[in-house]
């Protein structure tokens, strides 16, 4: 089985847990994004039984074209010749999405044994998620 859905808006990388006077906490920006991922998943898959087996995940993260880019660079960005080799790190982007889907799309993200996060430039800032059993 294969699941596919989209998360509109700018992706947010998983931030490290912070430690304060009253203990450890997850930053609100990360919590809010993970809740947004959950909402986008549930909106498409209302009554979904979590996947059970080994999983492959592909996460495509679109970044906005830089405003100060030349026309030539904009074309190269749209063609995928120039990629966003900048923060946030690919693994933290994937972690935010995969952690959010625990218990919804699958029992636990430890089931993901093969994953890929692709960062690219686009006029449409969105994250596409594909998860399949294999």
MARBA-3410 file (N, C-alpha, C, O; in Angstrom, 1 decimal):
134
0.8,-1.2,0.0,0.0,0.0,0.0,0.9,1.2,0.0,2.0,1.2,0.6 ~ 0.4,2.3,-0.6,1.1,3.6,-0.7,0.3,4.7,-0.3,-0.9,4.8,-0.7 ~ 0.8,5.6,0.5,0.1,6.8,1.0,0.8,8.0,0.3,2.0,8.0,0.3 ~ 0.0,9.0,-0.1,0.6,10.2,-0.7,-0.3,11.3,-0.2,-1.5,11.3,-0.2 ~ 0.3,12.4,0.3,-0.4,13.6,0.7,0.5,14.8,0.6,1.7,14.7,0.6
-0.1,16.0,0.7,0.7,17.2,0.6,0.5,18.1,1.9,-0.6,18.0,2.5 ~ 1.5,18.8,2.2,1.5,19.7,3.3,1.8,21.1,2.8,2.9,21.5,2.5 ~ 0.8,22.0,2.6,1.0,23.3,2.1,1.8,24.2,3.1,1.8,24.0,4.3 ~ 2.6,25.1,2.5,3.3,26.0,3.3,4.8,25.6,3.5,5.2,24.5,3.1 ~ 5.5,26.5,4.1,7.0,26.3,4.3,7.2,25.2,5.3,6.6,25.1,6.4
8.0,24.2,5.0,8.4,23.1,5.9,9.2,23.7,7.1,9.9,24.7,7.0 ~ 9.0,23.0,8.2,9.7,23.4,9.5,10.6,22.2,9.9,10.0,21.1,10.0 ~ 11.8,22.4,10.2,12.7,21.3,10.6,12.4,21.0,12.1,12.0,21.9,12.9 ~ 12.7,19.8,12.5,12.5,19.3,13.8,13.6,20.0,14.7,14.8,19.9,14.4 ~ 13.2,20.8,15.7,14.1,21.5,16.5,14.5,20.6,17.7,13.7,19.7,18.1
15.6,20.8,18.3,16.1,20.0,19.4,15.2,20.3,20.6,14.7,21.5,20.8 ~ 15.0,19.4,21.5,14.3,19.6,22.7,15.1,20.6,23.6,16.3,20.5,23.7 ~ 14.4,21.5,24.1,15.0,22.5,25.0,14.8,22.2,26.4,13.9,21.5,26.8 ~ 15.8,22.6,27.3,15.7,22.4,28.7,15.6,23.7,29.4,16.4,24.6,29.2 ~ 14.6,23.9,30.2,14.3,25.1,31.0,14.3,24.8,32.5,14.6,23.7,32.9
13.8,25.8,33.2,13.7,25.7,34.6,12.8,24.6,35.0,13.0,23.9,36.1 ~ 11.7,24.4,34.2,10.7,23.4,34.6,10.8,22.1,33.8,9.8,21.4,33.8 ~ 11.9,21.8,33.2,12.1,20.5,32.5,12.3,20.7,31.0,12.5,21.8,30.6 ~ 12.2,19.6,30.3,12.4,19.6,28.9,11.1,19.9,28.1,10.0,19.5,28.6 ~ 11.2,20.6,27.0,10.0,20.9,26.2,10.4,21.0,24.7,11.6,21.3,24.4
9.5,20.7,23.9,9.6,20.8,22.4,9.2,22.3,22.0,8.2,22.7,22.4 ~ 10.1,23.0,21.3,9.7,24.3,20.9,8.4,24.4,20.2,8.0,23.5,19.4 ~ 7.6,25.5,20.4,6.3,25.6,19.9,6.2,25.6,18.3,5.3,25.1,17.8 ~ 7.2,26.1,17.7,7.2,26.1,16.2,7.2,24.7,15.7,6.5,24.4,14.7 ~ 8.0,23.8,16.3,8.0,22.4,15.9,6.7,21.7,16.2,6.2,21.0,15.4
6.2,21.9,17.4,4.9,21.3,17.8,3.8,21.8,16.8,3.0,20.9,16.4 ~ 3.7,23.0,16.5,2.7,23.6,15.6,2.8,22.9,14.2,1.8,22.6,13.6 ~ 4.0,22.8,13.7,4.2,22.2,12.4,3.8,20.7,12.4,3.2,20.2,11.5 ~ 4.2,20.0,13.5,3.8,18.6,13.5,2.3,18.4,13.6,1.8,17.5,13.0 ~ 1.6,19.3,14.3,0.2,19.3,14.3,-0.4,19.6,12.9,-1.4,19.0,12.5
0.2,20.5,12.2,-0.2,20.8,10.8,-0.1,19.6,9.9,-1.0,19.3,9.1 ~ 1.1,18.8,10.0,1.3,17.6,9.3,0.2,16.6,9.6,-0.4,16.0,8.7 ~ -0.1,16.4,10.9,-1.2,15.5,11.3,-2.5,15.9,10.6,-3.2,15.0,10.1 ~ -2.8,17.2,10.7,-4.1,17.6,10.1,-4.2,17.4,8.6,-5.2,17.0,8.1 ~ -3.1,17.6,7.9,-3.1,17.4,6.5,-3.2,15.9,6.2,-3.9,15.6,5.2
-2.6,15.0,7.0,-2.8,13.6,6.8,-4.2,13.2,7.0,-4.8,12.5,6.2 ~ -4.8,13.6,8.2,-6.1,13.1,8.6,-7.2,13.7,7.6,-8.2,13.1,7.4 ~ -6.9,14.8,7.0,-7.9,15.4,6.1,-8.0,14.5,4.9,-9.1,14.4,4.3 ~ -6.9,13.9,4.4,-6.9,13.0,3.3,-7.3,11.6,3.6,-8.1,11.0,2.9 ~ -6.8,11.1,4.8,-7.1,9.7,5.2,-7.8,9.8,6.5,-7.2,9.6,7.6
-9.1,9.9,6.4,-9.9,10.1,7.6,-10.0,8.9,8.6,-9.7,9.0,9.8 ~ -10.2,7.7,8.0,-10.2,6.5,8.8,-9.2,5.6,8.3,-9.4,4.8,7.4 ~ -8.0,5.7,8.8,-6.8,5.0,8.3,-6.3,4.0,9.3,-6.0,4.4,10.5 ~ -6.0,2.8,8.9,-5.4,1.8,9.8,-3.9,1.9,9.6,-3.4,1.7,8.4 ~ -3.1,2.2,10.6,-1.7,2.4,10.4,-1.0,1.2,9.7,-1.3,0.0,10.0
0.0,1.5,8.9,0.7,0.5,8.1,1.6,-0.3,9.1,2.0,0.2,10.2 ~ 1.8,-1.6,8.8,2.4,-2.5,9.8,3.8,-2.9,9.5,4.6,-3.1,10.4 ~ 4.2,-3.0,8.2,5.4,-3.6,7.8,6.6,-2.6,7.6,6.6,-1.5,8.2 ~ 7.6,-3.1,6.8,8.7,-2.2,6.5,8.2,-1.1,5.6,7.4,-1.4,4.7 ~ 8.8,0.1,5.7,8.3,1.2,5.0,9.4,2.0,4.3,10.6,2.0,4.7
9.1,2.6,3.1,10.0,3.4,2.4,9.3,4.8,2.4,8.1,4.9,2.1 ~ 10.0,5.9,2.7,9.5,7.2,2.8,10.2,8.1,1.8,11.5,8.1,1.8 ~ 9.5,8.9,1.1,10.1,10.0,0.2,9.4,11.3,0.6,8.2,11.3,0.6 ~ 10.2,12.3,0.9,9.6,13.6,1.3,10.2,14.6,0.4,11.5,14.8,0.4 ~ 9.4,15.3,-0.4,9.8,16.3,-1.3,9.5,17.7,-0.7,8.3,18.0,-0.5
10.5,18.5,-0.4,10.3,19.8,0.2,10.7,20.9,-0.7,11.8,21.0,-1.2 ~ 9.7,21.7,-1.0,9.8,22.8,-1.9,10.2,24.1,-1.1,9.5,24.4,-0.1 ~ 11.2,24.8,-1.6,11.6,26.1,-1.0,11.2,27.2,-2.0,11.3,27.0,-3.2 ~ 10.9,28.4,-1.5,10.6,29.5,-2.4,11.8,29.9,-3.2,12.9,29.9,-2.7 ~ 11.6,30.4,-4.4,12.7,30.9,-5.2,13.1,32.2,-4.6,12.3,33.0,-4.1
14.4,32.4,-4.5,15.0,33.6,-3.9,14.6,34.8,-4.6,14.7,34.9,-5.8 ~ 14.2,35.8,-3.8,13.7,37.1,-4.4,14.8,37.8,-5.2,14.5,38.5,-6.2 ~ 16.0,37.7,-4.7,17.1,38.5,-5.4,17.8,37.6,-6.4,18.9,38.0,-6.9 ~ 17.3,36.5,-6.8,17.9,35.7,-7.8,17.7,36.3,-9.2,16.7,36.9,-9.5 ~ 18.7,36.1,-10.1,18.6,36.6,-11.4,17.6,35.8,-12.2,17.3,34.7,-11.8
17.2,36.3,-13.4,16.3,35.5,-14.2,16.9,34.2,-14.6,16.2,33.1,-14.6 ~ 18.2,34.2,-14.9,18.9,33.0,-15.3,18.9,32.0,-14.1,18.6,30.8,-14.3 ~ 19.2,32.5,-12.9,19.3,31.6,-11.8,17.9,31.0,-11.4,17.7,29.9,-11.0 ~ 16.8,31.9,-11.6,15.5,31.4,-11.3,15.1,30.2,-12.2,14.5,29.3,-11.8 ~ 15.5,30.3,-13.5,15.2,29.2,-14.4,16.0,28.0,-14.0,15.4,26.9,-14.0
17.3,28.2,-13.6,18.1,27.0,-13.2,17.5,26.4,-11.9,17.5,25.2,-11.7 ~ 16.9,27.2,-11.0,16.3,26.7,-9.8,15.1,25.9,-10.1,14.8,24.8,-9.6 ~ 14.2,26.4,-11.0,13.0,25.7,-11.4,13.3,24.4,-12.2,12.5,23.5,-12.1 ~ 14.4,24.4,-12.9,14.8,23.2,-13.6,15.5,22.1,-12.7,15.8,21.0,-13.1 ~ 15.8,22.5,-11.5,16.5,21.6,-10.5,18.0,21.6,-10.6,18.6,20.7,-10.0
18.5,22.5,-11.4,20.0,22.5,-11.6,20.6,23.2,-10.4,21.7,22.9,-10.0 ~ 19.9,24.2,-9.8,20.4,24.8,-8.6,19.4,24.3,-7.5,18.2,24.5,-7.6 ~ 20.0,23.8,-6.4,19.2,23.2,-5.3,19.4,24.0,-4.1,20.5,24.7,-3.9 ~ 18.5,24.0,-3.1,18.7,24.7,-1.9,19.6,24.0,-0.9,19.2,23.3,0.0 ~ 20.9,24.2,-1.1,21.9,23.5,-0.3,22.2,24.5,0.9,23.3,25.1,1.0
21.2,24.6,1.7,21.2,25.5,2.9,20.4,24.9,4.0,19.7,23.9,3.8 ~ 20.4,25.6,5.1,19.5,25.1,6.2,18.1,25.4,5.9,17.8,26.3,5.1 ~ 17.2,24.6,6.4,17.4,23.5,7.4,17.9,22.3,6.7,17.8,22.0,5.5 ~ 18.5,21.5,7.6,19.1,20.2,7.2,18.0,19.2,6.7,16.9,19.2,7.3 ~ 18.4,18.4,5.7,17.4,17.5,5.2,16.9,16.5,6.2,15.7,16.1,6.2
17.8,16.0,7.1,17.3,15.0,8.1,16.4,15.6,9.1,15.4,14.9,9.6 ~ 16.5,16.9,9.5,15.6,17.5,10.5,14.2,17.7,9.8,13.2,17.7,10.5 ~ 14.2,18.0,8.5,12.9,18.2,7.8,12.2,16.8,7.8,11.0,16.8,8.1 ~ 12.9,15.8,7.5,12.3,14.4,7.4,11.8,14.0,8.8,10.8,13.4,9.0 ~ 12.6,14.3,9.8,12.3,13.9,11.2,11.0,14.6,11.7,10.1,13.9,12.3
10.8,15.8,11.3,9.5,16.5,11.7,8.3,15.8,11.1,7.3,15.6,11.8 ~ 8.4,15.5,9.9,7.2,14.9,9.2,7.0,13.5,9.7,5.9,13.1,10.1 ~ 8.1,12.7,9.8,8.0,11.3,10.3,7.5,11.2,11.7,6.7,10.3,12.0 ~ 8.0,12.0,12.6,7.6,12.0,14.0,6.1,12.3,14.1,5.4,11.7,14.9 ~ 5.6,13.3,13.3,4.2,13.7,13.3,3.3,12.6,12.9,2.2,12.5,13.4
3.8,11.7,12.1,2.9,10.6,11.5,2.9,9.3,12.4,2.2,8.4,12.1 ~ 3.7,9.3,13.5,3.6,8.2,14.4,2.2,7.9,14.9,1.5,8.9,15.4 ~ 1.8,6.7,14.8,0.5,6.3,15.3,-0.7,6.7,14.4,-1.8,6.2,14.6 ~ -0.4,7.4,13.3,-1.4,7.7,12.3,-1.2,7.0,11.0,-2.0,6.2,10.6 ~ 0.0,7.2,10.4,0.3,6.5,9.1,0.9,5.1,9.4,0.7,4.2,8.5
1.6,5.0,10.5,2.2,3.8,10.9,2.3,3.7,12.4,2.1,4.7,13.0 ~ 2.6,2.5,12.9,2.7,2.4,14.3,3.8,3.3,14.9,3.6,4.0,15.8 ~ 5.0,3.2,14.3,6.2,4.0,14.8,7.1,4.2,13.6,7.2,3.4,12.7 ~ 7.8,5.4,13.6,8.7,5.7,12.5,9.9,4.8,12.4,10.7,4.9,11.5 ~ 10.1,3.9,13.4,11.2,2.9,13.3,10.9,1.9,12.2,11.8,1.2,11.8
9.7,1.8,11.7,9.3,1.0,10.6,9.9,1.4,9.3,10.1,0.7,8.4 ~ 10.3,2.7,9.2,10.9,3.3,8.0,12.3,2.8,7.9,13.2,3.2,8.8 ~ 12.6,2.0,6.9,14.0,1.4,6.8,14.7,2.0,5.5,15.8,1.7,5.3 ~ 13.9,2.8,4.8,14.5,3.4,3.6,13.8,4.8,3.4,12.6,4.9,3.4 ~ 14.6,5.8,3.4,14.0,7.2,3.3,14.9,8.1,2.4,16.1,7.9,2.2
14.2,9.1,1.9,14.8,10.1,1.0,14.1,11.4,1.2,12.9,11.5,1.2 ~ 14.9,12.5,1.4,14.4,13.8,1.5,15.0,14.6,0.4,16.2,14.7,0.3 ~ 14.1,15.2,-0.5,14.6,15.9,-1.6,14.2,17.4,-1.4,13.0,17.7,-1.3 ~ 15.2,18.3,-1.4,14.9,19.7,-1.3,15.1,20.3,-2.7,16.0,20.0,-3.4 ~ 14.1,21.2,-3.1,14.2,21.8,-4.4,13.5,23.2,-4.3,12.7,23.5,-3.4
13.7,24.0,-5.3,13.0,25.3,-5.4,11.8,25.2,-6.3,11.7,24.4,-7.2 ~ 10.8,25.9,-5.9,9.5,25.9,-6.7,8.7,27.2,-6.4,9.0,27.9,-5.4 ~ 7.8,27.5,-7.3,6.9,28.6,-7.1,5.8,28.3,-6.1,5.2,29.1,-5.5 ~ 5.6,26.9,-6.0,4.6,26.4,-5.1,5.3,25.8,-3.9,5.8,24.7,-3.9 ~ 5.2,26.5,-2.7,5.9,26.0,-1.5,5.0,25.0,-0.8,4.0,25.4,-0.2
5.5,23.8,-0.9,4.7,22.7,-0.4,5.6,21.5,-0.1,6.7,21.4,-0.6 ~ 5.2,20.6,0.8,5.9,19.4,1.0,5.0,18.2,0.6,3.9,18.1,1.0 ~ 5.6,17.3,-0.2,4.9,16.1,-0.7,5.4,14.9,0.1,6.7,14.8,0.1 ~ 4.6,14.1,0.6,5.0,12.9,1.3,4.5,11.6,0.6,3.3,11.6,0.3 ~ 5.4,10.7,0.4,5.0,9.4,-0.1,5.6,8.3,0.8,6.7,8.3,1.1
4.7,7.4,1.3,5.1,6.4,2.2,4.5,5.1,1.6,3.3,5.0,1.3 ~ 5.3,4.1,1.5,4.8,2.8,1.0,5.5,1.6,1.7,6.6,1.6,2.1 ~ 4.7,0.5,1.8,5.1,-0.7,2.3,5.9,-1.4,1.2,5.6,-1.3,0.0 ~ 7.0,-2.2,1.6,7.7,-3.0,0.6,8.2,-4.2,1.3,8.9,-5.0,0.6
END
